Amino acid sequence: METFDPAELPELLKLYYRRLFPYAQYYRWLNYGGVIKNYFQHREFSFTLKDDIYIRYQSFNNQSDLEKEMQKMNPYKIDIGAVYSHRPNQHNTVKLGAFQAQEKELVFDIDMTDYDDVRRCCSSADICSKCWTLMTMAIRIIDRALKEDFGFKHRLWVYSGRRGVHCWVCDESVRKLSSAVRSGIVEYLSLVKGGQDVKKKVHLSEKIHPFVRKSINIINKYFEEYALVNQDILGNKESCDKILALAPENILCQDHFLSPIHDELQRVFQNHHSSLQRWEHLKKVAKSLNNIKSDKYGPWLEWEIMLQYCFPRLDINVSKGINHLLKSPFSVHPKTGRISVPIDLQKVDQFDPFTVPTISSICHELDAISTTEEEKGENKAESIIKHRTRDYKKTSLAPYVKVFEQFLENLDKSRKGELLRKSDLQKDF
């Protein structure tokens, strides 16, 4: 992968927006087949320009207007907002209080920095292959619940370009959900609760919800390699103390205390030195608690630890607010140069953020192809026509646009099926 030089970004963006950005697919997505007049025209776009100049309430008549403005302004970042009651670029002319967000996809934002208290390899904006498994588990857990527990069909997962992932749930019924319903959904999907000062962030009771059990089943597939080998979560005293802080010091049972759990775990940790060995013995201690009936402590120590270290951490405010902005797919991250590309749900385990195309790499690929075409003496007029629709296909961006196109195909099929169903219902027999 080529190294990215931020100084080159302005020139690279010009080429990217002129020849590589998949405008047709992008417009097709946000237009939703023209289901409602002015649906696209009432959509808010936000541009962040060079030197952090931030412009909200952009809106466009059609694909052509969007293309022209993006190529003129060369935004460093593109955010997508809600569909409003009026055109966002005219919001200052609307009567006070009349300009309202009406629809938006249900979105989720999962950022690796929210796991800093439980990952040992990196912190802040840094990521590596050892901690990226957290994002893999997050996608699998949240996507399963959205599909099976809620019945949502059209889910687009996108790499943020640096340290996290986003999800856009695009079903027509979902786009119309109120903030209260969105809050309820994200609350259902949240198990890790509490700020930096809260040591124990997961609390289970004896009545375990099926969502929790299914999430544990997913985490189980990754836990040993991720947590015990790569993160080595019981590898030293500091790490062990963090685990001990999640266990009750004593268990109250029928008005008397059993032997201190901490003492037992500390003895085990002193006698065994690898995370794998320590975890196996911790599970035995946890299992012995499973037979204890206690009103004060749930007997689920093992699962609570697994969930605290591996369960998705959602930004609740991003999901519940209809007018909240979220970075657009196919944006360029100005710090890494990586493109915010769709993730193939069939290949989540194989997704590697470090092999995602950068704006440098795809522009250089395009330059090399253009040079070859010129050497072959290709007709320039024909070449210009091809550039508008085919250039991304000649670069490493192509597989990711294909994932996006498959998502759009499924949206189209669903929409046509719904139109047929409504048509059949209106017939008189």
C-alpha positions in Angstrom: 0.0 0.0 0.0 1.4 3.4 -1.0 2.1 5.9 1.8 -0.2 8.8 1.9 1.0 12.4 1.8 -1.6 14.8 3.1 0.1 17.7 1.2 -1.0 16.0 -2.0 -4.7 15.8 -0.9 -6.1 18.9 -2.8 -4.8 17.7 -6.2 -5.8 14.1 -5.5 -9.3 15.1 -4.5 -9.7 17.0 -7.8 -8.9 13.8 -9.8 -11.0 11.7 -7.4 -14.2 13.8 -7.7 -13.7 14.3 -11.4 -13.1 10.7 -12.5 -13.4 8.2 -9.7 -16.3 9.0 -7.4 -19.3 6.7 -8.1 -21.9 9.4 -8.6 -24.5 7.3 -10.4 -24.7 4.7 -7.7 -24.5 7.3 -5.0 -27.5 9.3 -6.4 -29.4 6.0 -7.0 -29.1 5.2 -3.3 -30.1 8.6 -1.9 -32.9 9.0 -4.4 -34.5 5.7 -3.5 -36.1 5.3 -6.9 -37.9 8.7 -6.6 -40.3 7.3 -4.0 -41.2 10.7 -2.8 -41.1 13.9 -4.9 -38.2 16.1 -3.7 -36.7 13.3 -1.5 -33.2 13.8 -2.8 -33.6 17.6 -3.1 -34.6 17.9 0.6 -31.6 15.9 1.8 -28.9 17.7 3.7 -25.2 17.3 2.7 -22.4 18.8 4.7 -18.9 19.6 3.3 -15.7 20.0 5.3 -13.2 21.9 3.2 -9.5 22.6 3.5 -8.5 24.3 6.8 -11.6 22.8 8.5 -14.0 25.1 6.8 -17.4 23.5 7.6 -20.5 24.1 5.4 -23.9 22.6 6.5 -27.2 22.6 4.8 -26.0 21.9 1.3 -28.7 20.4 -1.0 -28.9 19.7 -4.7 -31.5 19.3 -7.4 -30.1 16.2 -9.1 -27.0 14.1 -9.7 -25.5 16.6 -12.1 -25.7 19.5 -9.5 -24.2 17.3 -6.9 -21.3 16.4 -9.2 -20.6 20.0 -10.2 -20.6 21.2 -6.6 -18.3 18.4 -5.4 -15.9 19.0 -8.2 -15.9 22.7 -7.6 -15.5 22.6 -3.8 -13.3 19.4 -3.5 -14.6 18.6 0.1 -12.1 17.0 2.4 -15.1 15.2 4.1 -18.7 14.7 3.1 -21.4 14.1 5.7 -25.0 13.0 5.0 -27.9 14.3 7.1 -31.7 14.0 7.1 -34.4 14.6 4.6 -36.0 17.9 5.7 -39.4 19.5 5.3 -37.8 22.1 3.0 -34.7 22.3 0.9 -31.8 22.6 3.4 -30.0 25.3 1.3 -33.1 27.5 1.8 -33.5 26.8 5.5 -32.8 30.5 6.4 -35.8 31.6 4.3 -38.3 29.3 6.1 -40.5 30.4 8.9 -38.9 29.8 12.3 -39.7 26.3 13.5 -41.1 25.1 10.2 -37.8 23.6 9.0 -37.9 20.0 10.4 -36.0 16.8 9.9 -38.5 14.2 8.7 -36.7 11.1 7.6 -33.3 9.5 7.8 -31.7 6.1 7.7 -31.2 4.5 11.1 -27.4 4.8 11.5 -24.8 3.3 13.9 -21.3 4.6 14.6 -18.8 2.3 16.3 -15.4 3.9 17.1 -12.4 2.0 18.3 -11.5 4.8 20.8 -14.5 3.7 22.9 -12.6 0.4 23.6 -9.5 2.1 25.0 -10.2 0.7 28.5 -10.1 -2.9 27.2 -7.5 -3.0 24.4 -3.8 -3.3 25.2 -2.3 -3.0 21.7 -3.4 0.5 20.7 -5.1 3.6 22.0 -6.8 6.7 20.7 -7.0 6.8 16.9 -4.5 4.0 16.4 -5.6 0.6 15.2 -3.8 -2.7 14.3 -4.7 -6.2 13.1 -4.9 -7.3 16.8 -7.7 -5.0 17.8 -9.6 -4.8 14.5 -11.3 -8.1 15.5 -13.4 -5.8 17.8 -14.9 -4.3 14.7 -15.5 -7.7 13.2 -17.4 -8.9 16.3 -19.3 -5.6 16.4 -20.5 -6.0 12.8 -21.5 -9.6 13.3 -23.4 -9.0 16.6 -25.2 -5.8 15.5 -26.0 -7.0 12.0 -27.4 -10.3 13.3 -29.7 -8.5 15.6 -30.8 -6.0 13.0 -31.6 -8.8 10.6 -33.1 -11.4 12.9 -34.5 -9.6 15.9 -35.8 -6.5 14.1 -36.3 -7.9 10.5 -34.4 -5.0 8.8 -33.4 -6.1 5.3 -31.2 -3.3 3.8 -28.1 -2.8 5.9 -25.0 -1.1 4.5 -21.8 -1.4 6.5 -19.1 1.0 5.8 -15.5 1.4 7.0 -15.0 4.9 8.4 -11.5 5.3 6.8 -9.6 5.3 10.0 -10.6 3.6 13.2 -14.2 2.4 13.0 -17.3 1.3 11.1 -20.7 2.8 10.3 -24.0 1.1 9.5 -26.9 2.5 7.4 -30.2 0.8 7.8 -32.2 1.9 4.7 -35.5 0.1 4.8 -38.4 2.5 3.9 -40.2 1.9 7.2 -37.0 2.5 9.1 -36.3 5.8 7.5 -39.6 7.1 9.0 -38.9 6.0 12.6 -39.2 8.6 15.3 -36.3 9.5 17.6 -38.0 7.7 20.5 -38.2 4.4 18.5 -34.6 4.8 17.4 -33.5 5.4 21.0 -35.4 2.1 21.9 -33.5 0.2 19.3 -30.1 1.4 20.2 -30.9 0.8 23.9 -31.8 -2.8 23.1 -28.4 -3.1 21.3 -26.4 -1.6 24.2 -25.0 -3.7 27.1 -21.8 -1.9 28.0 -22.8 1.1 30.0 -20.9 3.6 32.1 -18.1 6.1 31.7 -14.4 5.9 32.4 -14.9 6.0 36.2 -17.2 2.9 36.1 -15.2 -0.3 36.4 -17.9 -2.8 35.8 -19.9 -1.9 32.7 -22.0 -5.1 32.1 -24.5 -6.5 34.6 -26.4 -9.7 33.8 -29.3 -11.3 35.7 -30.3 -14.9 35.8 -32.9 -14.3 33.1 -30.6 -14.0 30.1 -32.2 -12.5 27.0 -31.8 -14.4 23.8 -30.0 -11.4 22.3 -27.3 -11.7 25.0 -26.9 -15.5 24.4 -26.6 -15.1 20.7 -24.1 -12.3 21.1 -22.0 -14.6 23.4 -22.1 -17.3 20.8 -20.5 -14.9 18.3 -17.9 -13.6 20.8 -17.0 -17.2 21.7 -15.7 -17.8 18.1 -13.2 -15.0 18.5 -12.5 -14.8 22.2 -9.5 -17.1 22.6 -7.5 -15.8 19.8 -8.5 -12.1 20.2 -8.6 -11.6 24.0 -6.4 -14.3 25.4 -3.7 -14.5 22.7 -3.6 -11.2 20.9 -4.7 -8.9 23.7 -3.3 -11.2 26.5 -6.0 -9.8 28.9 -4.6 -11.8 31.8 -1.0 -11.5 31.0 0.2 -9.2 33.8 -0.8 -8.0 37.3 -2.4 -4.8 36.0 -4.5 -6.7 33.5 -5.5 -9.3 36.1 -6.5 -6.6 38.6 -8.9 -5.1 36.0 -10.5 -8.5 35.6 -10.7 -9.0 39.4 -12.5 -5.6 39.7 -15.3 -7.1 37.7 -15.9 -10.0 40.1 -17.8 -9.6 43.4 -15.5 -9.7 46.4 -17.9 -12.1 48.3 -21.1 -13.9 47.4 -24.0 -13.5 49.7 -26.0 -16.7 50.0 -28.8 -17.4 52.4 -27.7 -14.7 54.8 -24.0 -15.7 55.0 -20.9 -14.9 53.0 -19.1 -17.6 51.0 -15.2 -17.5 50.8 -13.9 -14.3 49.1 -13.9 -14.8 45.3 -11.0 -12.3 44.9 -8.7 -14.4 47.1 -9.5 -17.6 45.1 -8.9 -15.9 41.8 -5.7 -14.2 42.9 -4.4 -17.6 44.1 -5.3 -19.1 40.7 -3.6 -16.2 38.8 -0.4 -16.7 40.9 -0.2 -20.4 40.1 -0.7 -20.0 36.4 1.0 -17.5 34.2 -0.5 -17.5 30.7 -3.8 -15.8 29.9 -5.1 -19.1 28.4 -4.4 -21.0 31.7 -5.7 -18.2 33.9 -8.9 -17.9 31.9 -9.6 -21.7 32.1 -9.3 -21.6 35.9 -11.4 -18.4 36.0 -14.1 -20.3 34.2 -14.0 -23.0 36.8 -14.5 -20.5 39.5 -17.3 -18.8 37.6 -18.9 -22.2 37.0 -18.9 -22.9 40.8 -20.8 -19.6 41.2 -23.5 -20.8 38.8 -25.0 -23.1 41.4 -25.3 -20.2 43.9 -28.6 -18.5 44.3 -27.9 -14.9 45.1 -30.1 -11.9 45.0 -27.2 -9.6 45.1 -24.9 -11.0 42.4 -25.8 -12.6 39.1 -23.9 -15.9 38.5 -22.6 -14.8 35.1 -19.0 -13.6 35.8 -17.5 -15.3 32.7 -20.1 -13.8 30.3 -19.9 -10.4 31.9 -16.1 -10.2 31.4 -16.5 -11.4 27.7 -19.1 -8.8 27.0 -17.2 -6.0 28.7 -14.1 -6.8 26.6 -15.7 -7.6 23.3 -19.3 -6.3 23.0 -20.0 -3.4 20.5 -19.9 0.1 22.0 -22.4 2.3 20.1 -22.5 6.1 20.0 -26.2 6.4 21.1 -26.6 10.0 20.1 -25.6 9.3 16.5 -28.4 6.7 16.2 -31.3 8.3 18.1 -31.1 11.8 16.4 -32.9 12.1 13.0 -31.0 15.2 12.2 -27.5 13.8 13.2 -24.9 13.9 10.4 -22.7 10.8 9.5 -19.8 10.6 7.2 -20.7 9.5 3.7 -19.7 6.3 2.1 -16.8 6.9 -0.4 -15.5 9.9 1.6 -11.8 10.2 1.9 -10.3 10.3 5.3 -7.9 13.3 5.3 -5.5 11.8 7.9 -5.1 8.3 6.4 -6.2 9.0 2.8 -8.3 5.8 3.0 -11.6 5.7 1.2 -14.7 5.0 3.3 -15.7 1.8 1.5 -18.7 -0.6 1.9 -17.9 -3.8 3.6 -19.0 -7.1 2.1 -21.1 -8.9 4.8 -20.1 -12.3 3.3 -16.4 -11.5 3.9 -16.4 -9.6 7.2 -13.7 -11.8 8.6 -11.4 -11.1 5.6 -11.9 -7.3 5.7 -8.6 -5.6 6.4 -8.6 -1.8 6.9 -4.9 -1.7 5.9 -5.6 -3.0 2.4 -8.4 -0.5 1.7 -7.5 1.7 -1.3 -6.2 5.1 -0.5 -6.9 8.1 -2.7 -3.2 8.1 -3.6 -3.2 4.5 -4.7 -6.3 4.7 -6.9 -5.2 8.0 -8.5 -1.8 6.6 -9.3 -3.5 3.5 -10.7 -5.6 5.7 -12.9 -2.6 7.8 -14.0 -0.8 4.6 -15.1 -3.8 3.4 -17.0 -4.3 6.8 -18.7 -0.6 6.8 -19.8 -1.0 3.3 -21.3 -4.1 4.4 -23.2 -2.4 7.4 -24.6 0.6 5.3 -25.7 -1.9 3.0 -27.5 -3.2 6.1 -29.3 -6.8 5.7 -28.0 -9.3 8.3 -29.4 -9.4 11.2 -26.8 -13.1 11.9 -27.3 -14.0 8.3 -26.7 -11.7 8.2 -23.7 -13.4 11.2 -22.1 -16.8 9.5 -22.4 -15.5 6.3 -20.8 -13.9 8.2 -17.9 -17.3 9.4 -16.6 -18.6 5.9 -16.1 -15.8 3.4 -16.2 -12.7 4.9 -14.4 -13.3 3.4 -11.0 -13.6 0.0 -12.6 -9.9 0.2 -13.6 -8.7 0.7 -10.0 -8.8 -1.2 -6.7 -11.9 0.8 -5.8 -14.0 -1.4 -8.2 -14.7 -4.4 -5.8 -16.1 -2.0 -3.2 -18.3 -0.2 -5.7 -19.6 -3.7 -6.7 -20.6 -4.4 -3.0 -22.5 -1.1 -3.0 -24.2 -2.0 -6.3 -25.3 -5.3 -4.9 -26.8 -3.5 -2.0 -28.7 -1.2 -4.4 -29.9 -4.1 -6.4 -31.5 -5.6 -3.3 -33.1 -2.2 -2.5 -34.6 -2.0 -6.0 -36.0 -5.6 -5.8 -37.6 -4.9 -2.5 -39.1 -1.6 -3.7 -40.5 -3.2 -6.9 -41.9 -6.1 -4.9 -43.6 -3.6 -2.5 -45.1 -1.7 -5.5 -46.5 -4.9 -6.9 -48.0 -5.9 -3.6 -49.7 -2.5 -3.3 -50.9 -2.8 -6.8 -52.4 -6.2 -6.2 -54.2 -5.0 -3.0 -55.9 -2.2 -4.9 -57.4 -4.5 -7.5 -61.1 -5.3 -7.3 -62.0 -9.0 -7.7 
